[in-house]
Amino acid sequence: MTPSDRTQTVNSRALALAKAYPFAIPEHSYLYSDGEVRPLDGPLESGAPELEGRVPVLAVGANAAPEHLKAKFGPLDGTQVIPVERARLFDFDSVYSAHVASYGSIPATLAPSPGTELALGITWLTADQLSRMHETEGANYRFGQLSGVGVEIDGGRALDRVSAYVSVHGCLAVGGAPSAVAGIAARNRKFEEMSQLEVLALARDRFAPGTPLDDFIRGAIGDAGVRRRLTAELKKDALIPKVL
């Protein structure tokens, strides 16, 4: 394979990654370890790492996807697994943030949505894993604890306190309202859904109308300055809900 062929392959993979957000999220609880996924057939307490000392963190978007965890954490030693439980969060929805990630996607954030039941993951993180997660979320998200919320974990357990990352840029506004992430399932959804391709096209039309979508995405992936300018454009009418 020539250098040109390798570059083209990387470009193709980067484009596919940007368009695939929020990636493939298992519909069951699992353990992430050493780059691999092991399904959990029963309650997390059965045959799983101790949860004591771990912090439950909502995975509002791609953080519940094994592919994304691998990009953030790489292979983990077998004793340093990350349990990911499927759960339902009540009265919130997963919506698009008003910024562009370094890998070219417009990622998710959390917004209040009374009556909505959001299906998502909960990552149970050790102190070291949480520190790494903070690094990967960078300056785009604020971390905090949600208290008095309704979280029902598959299997029947409930949490009334859980941590989350919320975008510092606010929610992307589409017609004056947040736009729900189509790849994240929810019941009684109030906000209009958009796919990643649709929301990228919307951002392109606001920032560089007429540009082929793939060229627009490549520009965002390859240039931090482009991402900053695009984020500034999306923030002009962003919504800032009170979450944390």
N, C-alpha and C positions, 0 to 999 in steps of 0.2 A: 504494500500500500504506500503510495506516494504521500509526501507532506500535504499536498493539496487535497488528496482523498481523505486523509485523517482530519484535516480542518473541516471539510464538508460533513464528515460523519459527526464531529463534535457539534457543528452548527445544527445539524438535523436533530441530534439528541437534545440539545438545549432548547430548541423550538418545541419539540414534543413535550418536554418537561414543563415549560411555561404554560402550554395549552392544557395540560392534564390536571391542573389544580382543581380540587383538593386531593387528587391521586386516589389510589384504591384503598378503601378503608374496610377492614373486615367487619362483618355484621355480628361478630361474636367477640367475647373477651379473649385476650391472648397474652402471652409473655413474649417480649422481644429480648433476645439474647444472642450475642455473637453473630449479629447480622441476620439471624433467622427468627422465625415466628413459630411458636407452639400454641395451638388452640387450647383453651380451657373449657372443659366440658361441664364443669360444676362451679360452685361458688369459689371466689378467688382465695378464700382461706384454706381451701382443700388442696394440698400439694403445691402451694405457691409460696413465694417469699413472705416473710413477716411484713405486715403493713405498718407496724408500730415504728414510728420515727420517720416514715415517709410522708410526703406532702401530696395530697390529692389536687391535681391541677386539671381544669377543664381543657380538653382539646377541641376548641371551637371549629377549627378547620383541619389543616393537613397534619397537625401533630398527632392525630390518631392513625395516620397511615404508616405502615412499616417502612415503606420506601423513604419517607421523610425522616423518620427516626434514624434510619441508617445514615442518611446524609448528615444529620446533626451529631450523632454519637458514634457512628462507625461500628465495628465489631466490639461487643462488650464481653468481658470475661464472664464465664458461666455463673459466677457468684454475684454479678452486677446486672441482673436482669431488670427490665422495666415492665411491670405489670400494667396492662391497659384494659380497663373494664368498660363495657358498653353501658350506657346509662341514658336517662331522660332528664332533661332540664326543663322546668316549667316556667312559662311567662318570659322567655327569651328566644331570640333567633340568631342564627349565624348569618351575618351580612358582610358585604364587601367593605374593606377599609379604603380610605381615600389616599392610598399610596401604592407604589409598585415595589415588589420585592426584588432582591438582587438577581434572582433566577428568572425574572421577567413576568411573573404572575401578579395579579392583583389579589392579595390574600384576604383572609376573613378577620372579622372582629365580632364582638357581641353587642346586641342591642335589645333593650326591653321590648317585649311583644306580648301583652296580656292575652292569655288564653292559648298561646302556642306551646306545643310540646316538642322540644328539640331533641333529636337522637344524636348523641355524640359520644366521645370517649373520655375517660378519666385516666390520665397517666399518674401513677404513684411513684414519686421521685425521691431518691435519697438527697441528702444535702449536696453532695458532689454533682449528682445529675441535675439538680435544680440550678446550681451555679452554671453548669454548661448550657442549660436551656436559656438562662438569662443572657448568656453571651450570644446565642444564636438569634434571639429575638431582638437584640441590639437596641437602638434608640427609637425604634418604631412602636414599641409597646410598653405600656405601664403595667406592672405586676401588682396584684393586690388580692385581698380576700373578700369573697361575697358571703355575707351572713344573712340568715333568715330566708334562704332560697330553698326551692324544692328540687331535690335531686334524688331520683329513684334509680338505683343500680339494678341491672339485670340479676334476677335471683331474689329480689325483694328488700335488700338493705336500702336504707335511706341516709342521706347526708343533709345537714342543714347549714353546713359551712364548707366552702371549697374555694380554692384559689383559681385565678384566671389572668390571662393577658388581654388587655384592651388597648386598641390602637390609640396612640397619642394624636393621630391625624384626624380622628373622627370617622364617621361612616360616609362612604360614597353616596351622594345624593342623585337619585334618578327621578325626575319629576317631583322633587321636593320630599322624597321619602327614601329610606334605605332600600337596598336591593338584596334579596336573600340569595345565598349561595346554593345554586341548583344541585350541587353534588352532595349536600348535607340534608338528610331527610328530616322532615318536620310534619306534624299534624296541626291542622287549624292555622296554617301559615297566613299571616296578614300582608306580608310584603310580597311584591312581585318577584318571581325568581328570574335569575339570569345565569347562563352558563359562563364559564371562563372565557370562551371565545367571544361571546356577546359583550361581556364587560370590557374586554380588551379592545374590541372594535369601537365601543362607546368612547373609551379613553383616547383611542387613535383619532376619532372624529373630532374630539375637542382639542387635541393637542397638535395633530398633524394631518388634517383632512386630506384625503386623496392618496396618502402613502399606503402602499401594499402592507397588509397586516403583518406578514412575516418580517418585512423590513423594519416595521415599527417595533416589533418584539425584539429583533436582534439589536436594534439601537438601544433599547432599554437594558438588555442584558449586558451589553458591552461598555456602557458609559454611565458612571455614577452621576455625572452632571445632568444627563438626560433624565435619569430617574428623579433627581431633585427637582428639576423644572416641571416634570410631569406631575409629581406629587403636589407641588405648589399650585398647579392649575386645578387639580382635583380638590384641593382643600378650599378653594375659593367659596364653594357653596356646601362644604361638608357639614354634616349634622353631628353634634356633640352630645350624645345621650349621657345621662348620669348613670353609670354602671358601678364603678368602684368608689 
